[in-house]
Structure formats: structure tokens, C-alpha cells
Amino acid sequence: ATFDAFTPRITLDWQPSDNLLLYALYSEGTKPGGFNGAAAIDAGVPSFDEEDLQSFEVGAKSTLFGGQLRLNGAAFFNELEGYQLTQNVAGAGEITSATVNAGDAEIMGLELEMTWLPRAVEGLTVTANYAFVDSEFTEGFDQNQGLLNDVADDGLTNCSTGLIPGATSCSTDTIALGSIEGNQIPRTSENTLFVDIEYRRPLGNGWSWFVGANYSYEESRFAQVLNLAETGDIEVFNGRLGFSSDRYLINFWGKNLGGEDATPFVLRYADGGDSLRR
């Protein structure tokens, strides 16, 4: 197989004043195609094509109130074709994981970031970042979604929803694929937020002391295109207290002070020793 790509990038920006920059961006990108292993080759999935991206973005970067506030924002729309995902396939007498082009997707959203250094409270710095991402498949099919559809109607794995093209008998590998259109892209959070506050004051002799804390939030992520297993929302609080000079840093810190126990990442896999349960 041969993979070729042309990936242009065009940026337009305009600075109406010293404190404001406006820009628009169009770019294309690609995640190269590749090859699967021997068992996947035996299962008829020897390779996968490129994943292609078209990206549009508009945004602004600004400095306000005499330099006390830096505020940046961006809105974007991404269109993906040939989205690469892994799925289980049966070949060469074993179940293996193969990369396939599962379908097409759209991702749109916005990002905001702020840094505030108020003159009224000397030494205070507040930083915040927020992102909203709406991602979904606009087209695509998945083998395991097909299995779920087949079982859902009568509780049996009997190919009641049909067979994949070319199949003549029913098995878990020949059940008609199920549509994932409208499902959220796995391992993506719709809303994320980060806020950090630090207060720093001089001590003398080139030293200063500081105290700070931050909070982060990540909305639940799905493990796979089926949108069933998920991580749960994550909220983490961290704190710090310390002293610094031009050469030295003494820092006392605490991580995850709220005891958050949700996992930041989750991946589905098939357990070959337990009837391929996921």
C-alpha cells in the first residue's frame, strides 16, 4: 500500500490595535495509513488508510486594562474522514486487535484562556482555561455495535439483524455491522476547565514566598465508539506553598486533596481467557 498526502495551511491575521490580534486559519492534516499484524491480515484487515483532517479556526488574542488582563479565545470546526480506531478481529486461530477506518466525524468547539494580574492586589496571578468540544461520528460502522444490535432484539446471537457482505453463515464475526452515527468520539471530554490562583510576595535578600492552589475538571470520557463504558467526571484540587530565589526553590505541595478516584483514562479490550468478555 502507498499513502500520499498534501497538507496545506493558510493563516490570516489582522492587528487593529497594539492590544488586539484577530486571526483565521485553515489547515489540512493526515494521520498516515499503516499495516496490521499477521492475524489481522488473515482476518482480511491487512492495512488501513489515512485519517484526513480539514480544520477551520477563528480567534482573538488581547491584552486589556493596561496589561492587567490577557484574554484569548478561539472557535474551531474539524472534519475527519477515515477515522482510525481499533476493533477485535478473528484470524489465524486467535482474536487480535486491528486498526480500521471506522468512519467520518466532526469536531467543533471553543477554547478560552485568561491570565489576570490585578494591580489592586499586588502579587496575585489568576490563570484559567476552558474548552468545550462537541465531537460525533457522522458516518461509520462497528463490529461490536453490530453484535449489541443483534442481541438486543431477542437476547440471542443469531444474526437476526443480518450478515456482513459475502457471509453465508452466522457467527459473531459475520453479524452485520452496527451504525455508530451520532456517537461521541471515544476518549474525548465535552467540557474541561482549569483554574490556578497564586499569591507571591518578596521576603528580602532575593527571596520571595508564595502560596497557590488549582482546580481541574474533566467531563466523563467514553472508552469506545459504543459509548457505554466511561471514566466518570474528574475533579482534582492541588495546593502548594514555598519559597524561591533566582537559584533555589523550596516547594511543599499536595496533589488530589479532594481524594478523586475516577480514572483519567479507560480502554476496552477482550479477555481471551474469559470467553472474550470485555
N, C-alpha and C positions, 0 to 999 in steps of 0.2 A: 504494500500500500504506500501511496505517496500523499503527503499533506503539504499544501501551499496556502499562504495567506497574505493578503495585502491589508495593512493596518494603519490607515491614515489618522491624523489628529489635527484638528483645527481649533485654535483659541482666538477669541476676540475679546479685548478688554478696553475699557474706557475709564479715565480718571477725571471726573468732573471737578474735583477739588483735591487738595492735598490730603484730605482725611477720608476720602471715599473712592473705592475702586469697584467697578461693575464689570462682570465678565460673562461670556457664554462659551461653551465648549462642546465640540462634537468629536467623538473618537470611536474607533473600531478596534477590537482586540480578539484574540483567539487563544483558547487552550488547546494545544496540539492534540491530534489523534494519536493512537497508540495500539499496542498489541496485548492480548490476554495470554494466559498460560496454556499448557498442553490440554488440561481437562476442559477448559473453556473452548479451545479450538475443536476438540472432539464433540462438544455440545453445539457447534455451529456458530460460535461467537468468537472468531479469531481476532478481530480488531474492532476499533471504534473510531468514528470520525471526529473531526474538530468540533469544539464548542465555540460558536461565534457570538460576539457581543457587539451591539450598537448602543452607544451611550450618549445621552444628551444631558447637559448640566448648565444651569444659570445660577449666579450667586453674586454676593457683595461682601466686601471687606471694608470695615470702617473703624475710625478712631473718633470718639465723641467726648464732649465735656473736657476739652483741653488735655486729652490724653488719659483721663481717669478711666475710660471705658473702651475696651476693644470688643467689637461685636462683628462676627462673621456668620453668614448664612448661605445655604445652597439648597437648591431643589434639583432632583435628578430623575431621569427615566432611562432604564436599561432594558433592552430587548435581547433575549438569549435564544439561540437556535441550536439544537442538538445537545441539550443539557446532559452532561456526563454524570451518571450515577452507577453505583454498584448494585447488582442483584445476583441471587443464587441461581446457578445453572447446574444441571446434571450431565456429566460427561466422563468418559474413561473410568466408569465404575465408581465415581465419587462426586460429592457435591462440592462445588467451588464457587468463589466469588468472581464475577466478571464485570468489567466496566462496559456499559451500554449507553447509547444516546437515547435517553428516556423520553425526550420531547422538547417542547419550547416553553419559555417562561418570560414573564415580565416582572420587573422590579422598579418600583417608584417610591420616592420618599423625600425627606428633607433632613438637613443637619444644621444645628445651631451651636455656636461656641462663643463663650463670653469670658473676658478677664476684666475684673473691676478692682481698681486701686483707689479707693476714696480718699481724697485729701483730708476729709473731716476726721478720719481715723487713720493716722499715720502708721504704717507698718502692716496694715491689713490687706490681704490679697484674697479675692474670691474668684474661683475658676469654675465654670460649668460647661458641660457638653450634653446635648440631647440629640437623639436620632430617631426618626420614625421611618420604618421600612415596610412597605406593603409588597409582598412577593407571592406570586402564584403561578402555577402551570397553566398555560393557555391551551396546551395540547400535549398529550402523552399517554403512554400505557405502561402498566407494570404487571409482572407475572404474579406477585403475591397479592396484589389487589384483585386480580382475576380469581385467585383461589378463595379469597374472602367473599367475593360476589357469589361464587358457586356454592359455598357452604351456607350463605345467608338465607337462601330461599327455602331449603328443606333440611338443613343440618347435615347434608351428605356431600362428600366429594365425588360427584357423579357426572361432571361436565354438563350440568343442566343449562349452563349459560353458553355452551358451545365449545368448539375446539379451535386451536390455533391453525392458521392456514397450512394445509398439507398433512395434518394429522388425521389418522384413521381410527385410532383407539383412544380411550380415556385413561389418563394418568395425571398426577399432579404437575407433570411437565408439559402436558398438552392442553390444559384448560385454557379457554380463551382469555386473553389479557384483559385487565380491567382499566378503565379510564381513570387518570389522576387529574383531569382538567379541573381547575378551581382549587386544588390542594395547595397548601403553603409549602414553599421550598424548605426542605429539612435543614436543621441546624442554623436557622436564622431567627432572630428576635425582632418582633414588631416594634417594640419600644425599648430604648436603652437610655439611661441617664447617669451622669457622673457629676458630683459637686464636691469641690475641695475648698476649705477655708483655712488660711494660715495667718497668724499674727506674729510679727517679728520685731524685736526692739534691740538696740545696742546695749552692751554691758560695759564697754570700755576696753582699752588695750587691744583693739581689733577684734573683739569677740562680740557676738550677739546671741540672744536666746530666742527660741521660737516654740510655738505650740500650734498644732493643727489637727484637723480631722477631715475625713472624706466619706462620702456615701455613694454607692453604686447600685444600680438596679438594672436587671436584665429580664425581660419578659420570657416566658417559657418557650423552649425550642422543641420542635418535633425531631424524633430520631430518624424518621424515614418518610418517604413520599406518602405513606399510608395515613399519616397524621394521627396516629394512635398513641404510641409511647412518647412521652415527653419529659423534659427535665423538671418542670415546675419553675415558678418565678424565683429569682435570686436577688436578695438584698444583703449587702455587706457593708458594715461600718468598720473603719480603721481610724486609729489615733496615733499621734506622735508628740514627743516633747524632746527638746535637745538644745545643744549649743554648737556654734560654728565660728570658725575664723577663716582666713584665707587659705590656711593649710590643713586645718583639722575639723572633724565633725564628730560630735558625740550625740547619738540619737537613741532614744528609748521609744519603742513603738509597740502597738498592739494591733493584731490583724483579726478580722472577723469577730469583733467584740460582741455582736449580737448572736453568735452561735448558729449562723445559717448553715443548714446541712443539705440543701439541694445541690445536685451535681451540675457543674457548668457545661458538661458535655455528655452525650449519650449516643451510642452506636448500636444498631441492630445486627445480630449475627445468628447463624443457625448452628445449634449444638448437635454435631454429628453423633454424639454418644447418647442422645436423649430424643430419639425419633425426630431429629431435626427441628425440635421446638426452638422458637426464637426467644 
